[in-house]
């Protein structure tokens, strides 16, 4: 199904492009939202523009989701940096989970992480992307993926520690 849509869209079929847009938008939103936060919709839009601009270059239509994921992560990190969320904040002042009125939610913790750390968390923990693949997507060494993931997970543990 998706392969047929991609091939038709590559040939200029506007209905196929519209259907492909409907298929990709929620997928990209799940990736861009946690990385770009409030600018998630902007990142999705930028990723869609890049995808449709370069769709004819996609040689293997069955690889659409992996290819789109790579574009989405790069766009989300770029947008997050552009919007000034590139500097992580210290997580020390995060209230404990028992403080019902000031309970920390996942978004609050995500906002305090750098876009690069959010990207690693999304790829590894939400999308289940293997370490080597995450390194290629993010254009960093596998050791960098490991260290970023460790720091991001430690930040979460620290924020949620009772």
N, C-alpha and C positions, 0 to 999 in steps of 0.2 A: 504493500500500500504506500508506505512512505517513499520507497524507491521510485515508484511510478509517479508520485507527485513531484519529486525532485527532477526527474527526467523531463516531465512536462513543463515544469517551471523553467528549467534551463532552456527549453525551446521557445519560451516566451508566452506560454499559456497563462493568461491573467487569472483564470479561475483556479488553476493549480497553485499559483503564487498566493492567492488569497487563502486557500486551504492550508498551504504550508505555513503561512503566517499564523493561522489559528492553531496549528500543531505546535509551532515553536515558541510562541509567546509565553504560555504558562511554564514551559521547561526553562526558558531563559530567566523568567521571573524568579524561579526557585534558586537560581544560581546568583543572579545579580542582586537581588534584594538583601540577603545577608552580608554581601560584600560592600555594596554601595549605599546601603541603608536608605535614608530619605531620598537619595538620588537613584535608587534602584530602577524606577520607571525610565529615567533618562538613560541609564546604562543598557536597559533592555532595548530601547529605541535605537541607540547607537549600534548595539550588536546586530539588531535586525537590518539596519542600513548596510553594515559591513557584509553581512551574510548575503543579502540580496544583490549587493553590488558585485560580489565575487562568486556568486552561485555557479556561474558557467565554468569556473575554474575547478570546481569540485569534481574530481575524476571518478570517485567511487561514491555514488549516491547513498549506498547503505551505510556509509561513514558519516552521514549528516549530523547525527547527534554529538559525536565526538568532536567533529570539526566546529560545530556551533558552540559547544561547551568551551573550547579553547578561545574562541572569539569573545564569548560572553565574559569569561574570567578576565581577560586582558582589558576589555572595555570597562568592566565594573571597577577594577583596580585603578585604571586611569581616571575615571569619573570621580571616584572617592578621593583620590589624591588632589584632583583639580578643585574639589569642593572643600578642601582643607581638613580632611579627617585622616591625614597621613601620620600625624603624631599620636602615638598611643599615650593614654593617660595612666597614671599610677592607679592600680586597682585597690589600694589599701583602704580608701574611704568607703568602699562599697558596704552597705548594711548587710547584716546577716539574714538568712532566709526566715528566721523566726520572727523578725520584725515585720509583722504583717502589713503595717501601714507603709513601710518603706522597702518592701520586698524587692529584690533584684530580679528583673526578668532577663531573658536571654538577650534581648535587644540592647539593654543597658550595658551588659558586658561586651557585646559586639561593638558598640559605639566606642568603647575604650581601647579596642585593639586597632592596630594598624591595618590598612587594607590588605597588605601582604599576609598578615596573620589570619585575617578573615578568609582570604582566598584559600589558604591551605586547609583551614577547618572545613570550609564548604566542600572542597574537592575530596579530602580524605574521609571526613566523618559523615557528611550528608550524601555525597555522590558515590562514595566508595571507590574512588579512583586510586589505583596502585601508586606507590611512592614514585617509581620511575616515570610513570605517565604524568603525575602531578609536576614533577621536576621539568619535564619537557614542556608541559602547558605553561608553566610559570617562567620558563627559561632561566632556571637556576639549577644548581647542583643538587643531587639527591640529599646530600648532607644538610643543605640549607632547608630543604623541605622538612627533614627530621627535626632540626633545631627550631624552626618556626612552629611546627606542630606541637612540639614539646612545650614551648613557651606559651602558646595559645591555650593549650589544655591546662597548664599550670595556672594560668590566669583564671580560667573558669573554676578550677578546684578551689582556688583561693577565695574567689567571690562567693562560692556556694558553701564554703566550709561552715558547719554549725558552730 
